[in-house]
Amino acid sequence: MTETIPPIASPELNVEGFTRQYLRELTYTQGTTLERASTNDKYLALARTVRSYLMSRWNRTVTQEFRKPARAVAYLSAEFLLGRQLDNALIASGLEEIAAEGLASLGLDLDELRAAEVEPGLGNGGLGRLAACFIDSLATLNIPAVGYGIRYEFGIFRQTFVDGRQVEEPDNWLDNGSPWEIARPEQEVEVSFGGHTEVGPDGTTTWVPGWSVLAVPYNYMVPGYLNGRVNTLRLWSARATHAFDLKIFNYGDYAEAVRAQTFAENITKVLYPEDSTPQGKELRLQQQYFFVAASLRDFVERVLGPDSDLRELPERITFQLNDTHPVIAIPELMRILVDLKGVPWDEAWAITQKCFAYTCHTLLPEALEVWPVELLSRLLPRHMEIIYRINDEFLAQVRAKFGNDEMLVRRMSIIAEYPERAVRMAYLASVGTFKINGVAELHSQLLREKVLNDFAVFAPEKFTNVTNGVTPRRFVRLANPGLSALITEAIGDGWVTDLGRLSELEPFADDAEFRRRFREIKRSNKDRLVTLLKNRDGIDIDPDTMLDVMVKRLHEYKRQLLKVLHVVAQYDRLKSGELDPASTVHRTVVFGAKAAPGYQMAKEIIALINHVGARVNGDPVVSQALRVAFPANYNVTVAETLVPAADLSEQISLAGKEASGTGNMKFALNGALTVGTDDGANVEIRQLVGDDNFFLFGLTEPEASAIQEAGYHPAAHYEQNPGLRRALDLIASGEFSGGDRSVFEPIVSNLLHEDRFMVLADYQSYIDAQERVDAYYRDQEAWSRSTVLNVARSGFFSSDRSMQDYLDRIWHAKPVPVEL
Ligand SMILES: *Cc1c(COP(=O)(O)O)cnc(C)c1O
C-alpha cells in the first residue's frame, strides 16, 4: 500500500465537469462517438462516469482501513440481490441532478440510459435482497464492512410464460459487460477439494487435497449515502488453476485442458434456485465451500496480513453467516487455526466461536440444510474430521449438563443418523457461533421454542432477535421520487438516513391538502407502472382501479392460492350477477413470482393464476370490475416501480411460516395498506401502524398449530362453506382450462386432502377481510389518512435500524468516518 494517494482529482462535481468526463469515457474508454454510440455504449459511459466520482472515495476508504484498522464486519452470503447499480450510485454521490442536466445538454435522456442497465440477479428473493440492503446500510452507517459472496455467471433464471406456464431462460447478465465490477486476478486464492488426510509423527493433521480451483475476486462498490465511504462487496469467480492447465498442455491434450477448465469454472456458473427443499447437490456444496474458503483466506492473509496474530481475530472481525449456506466456514477456520497455524484445538475453538454469528431465515424443517456425511467426507475430508470432533466435544458438554439423556443427545447431534448420516448445518451453526438470531420477533420466538429449542435451553444467552429492514435509499428515495419530495418538503430530508423521523409526518395524516397530494403521487406512480407494463409486457392496466399486489417468490406457504381463490370467488359473483360491476370497487390484482424450476406444485399455481387471469380479463362483464396482471420475471427493478404504485399489499402466509418478509415493509413505507396474517414482521408492522390501519385476518400461530395437532380436515371447510365450494368447484370444472378438468385437478385435490398451509381454514376470514378492504377503500379520505399513518409509523423498518441492532447486540463495531 502506497503512503500517499496520488493527487488525481475526481471530475468536478458540476455539470461541466460531469459532461467533460462523460465524453471522455465515451470517446476513450468506450471508443465511440456521440453520433455512433449505441444505447449500451451511452449507458456504459454513464456508468463509468458516475463510477469515477466514487472511485477516489473507494480508494480513500480502503487506504484508511489498511492504515488504521478498526473492528469490522464481514457479511457472508451466497446471495446478494443488488438491483440496478447506476441509480443508487447516482444518489449516493449526489449526482442525480447534475447527471440529468449534463446528459440533457448532450441531447441524452438519463431515464432512457438508466433503463439500459440489466440488473445482476445474484439472488432468489428476500434473503439475497436483505444482504444487499444490509451492506448499503453498513456503508451509510460508516461501518468498516465487507460483503463476501459468489459471482454467478448466470444469476436467477429469466422467467417467461408460454401458454401461461413458466419457462426458464438463462440470465446472461454479463453479456454486455458490467461496468460496476473490478476484477483483481492478482488477489486470486486457491481453493482445494477432495483427497485425503495424513497424520504426521507430531500428531498434526495435513489435508492432501485431490484437486483445486482458483477463486478470482471481483470488487463492487458499496457507496454510503453522501458520506464519503465506499465499502467493498467481493464476489468470487472460479477459474482453473494455472498449474493444472500447464501440466495437461505439456502432454498436448488441448481438449482435456479445456475440459478441466470447464469443470473448474462450473462452480460459479449458476445460482441455485431456492425451493426450500435443499437437494444434495454436490455442486452447491462446492459453491459454498468455494466462496467461504476464499473469503476467510482473503481476510486472514490479505486484510490482516500473513504474520498477524490470529488470537486477535475476534477483536478484528465478526463473520455474519447469512443462513446455513456459509456455515462450512466454521470447520474451515478451525482447519486454518489448527492445521496451518498450529494453534492448539481448545484455543482455536474458543477463537472460532467468537468470530462467527448465525442468522436463521426459516421455520420450515425441510428448508434446514443437511449434507450427507458420504459427500462431505469425499469433498472435504479434513472438514468432516473436524466436524466429528466438534460434535464429540459438544455432545460431551450436553451430557455433562443434562445427564445421559440419550434421546436428547441424539436430537442435538450435529450428525443426523436417519434417513442417512448427514451433517445438520443449522446445528453446526448453533454450536460454532456466539450469537444466533431470527429475523422478526415471532420468528425468533419460534426458533427458541421449536426449531432450535434444545439449543436455546442449552445456551439461552446465544439467542437474540433482529427484525429485518429495507434500505430507504432504494425503496423510498429512488423508487418513489414523488413521495420523497413530499416528505422532504414536510419534514426535511433527514429521514433518508434516519427513517424514524418519518414519525414527524403523523400530524399530516389529518391535513386534507397533504392527503390530496399523497393521492396525487400514488396516482402518478400508477401511471409510471402503466407505462412500464405496457412497454415491458404488453399488459394494459387501468390506473383508476385499486392496485392489489402480491409479489414474492412462489411458494405454497406464502399462499398465492388464497389470493387466487379470492379472485375466483369475485369472478363467480360478478359473472352470476350477485355483484354489480358498476357498484363494486374496481380492482387490478397484480401478481409477480418465480417458481423454483423443480417445484411442480408452484409451477402449477403459476399456470392457474395465468389461466384465471385470462378468463377474468376476457370476460366482458367481470373485467369491468376485476382484472388480473401477471408480469413475468419479477425482480428488483420491477419492484421499484410496482411497490410505490400499490394500494393494497398482500402478506398472507400461514401464521408461523414466514420468517419475516421484507416485501411487507417496502409496501407499508410507500403507503400501501396491508391485508395480512399475524406472521413474521407483519406482527410488528400491525403493532406499529395500528389495527385501524391494517387488515388482519386468519389463524394465529398457536391456533394453527393446535388444529394441526388435533388433526386438520380441509374438506370440512369445503363442505361447510358454499362460497369456497363454488370457487373450488369452478376451478375443478375446467372453467379456467378450456373445459379440461384434469389440468388443475392436482391443485384442487391437494387443497381438499392435504392443504399443508391451511388455505381453506383461512379462506372465510380472508374473504371477510377483503370485504372490509373494499368498504374502507370507498372512503378515500379515511383510506389516505391510513396510508399516511402507515408511512409515518414504518420508520422502524429501515435496514439502518436492523444494522444498528446487529451492531449493538452482536458485532459491537463502531462507525469510522472516512476523512474527505
Ligand atoms: C423484497 C423482495 C423480495 C422479498 O419479498 P417477500 O414478500 O418478503 O417475500 C423478493 N424479491 C424481490 C425482487 C424483492 O425486491
The ligand as a MOL file (V3000), in Angstrom:
LIG
                    3D

  0  0  0     0  0            999 V3000
M  V30 BEGIN CTAB
M  V30 COUNTS 15 15 0 0 0
M  V30 BEGIN ATOM
M  V30 1 C -38.1940 -7.5450 -1.3480 0
M  V30 2 C -38.0990 -8.5560 -2.4050 0
M  V30 3 C -38.4240 -9.8820 -2.1390 0
M  V30 4 C -38.9210 -10.3610 -0.7900 0
M  V30 5 O -40.3340 -10.3020 -0.7770 0
M  V30 6 P -41.1820 -11.0380 0.3740 0
M  V30 7 O -42.5730 -10.5530 0.1290 0
M  V30 8 O -40.6470 -10.5390 1.6730 0
M  V30 9 O -41.0260 -12.4780 0.1810 0
M  V30 10 C -38.3360 -10.8050 -3.1550 0
M  V30 11 N -37.9360 -10.4430 -4.3840 0
M  V30 12 C -37.6300 -9.1720 -4.6820 0
M  V30 13 C -37.2210 -8.8250 -6.0750 0
M  V30 14 C -37.6860 -8.1790 -3.7100 0
M  V30 15 O -37.3540 -6.9190 -4.0030 0
M  V30 END ATOM
M  V30 BEGIN BOND
M  V30 1 1 1 2
M  V30 2 1 2 3
M  V30 3 2 2 14
M  V30 4 1 3 4
M  V30 5 2 3 10
M  V30 6 1 4 5
M  V30 7 1 5 6
M  V30 8 2 6 7
M  V30 9 1 6 8
M  V30 10 1 6 9
M  V30 11 1 10 11
M  V30 12 2 11 12
M  V30 13 1 12 13
M  V30 14 1 12 14
M  V30 15 1 14 15
M  V30 END BOND
M  V30 END CTAB
M  END
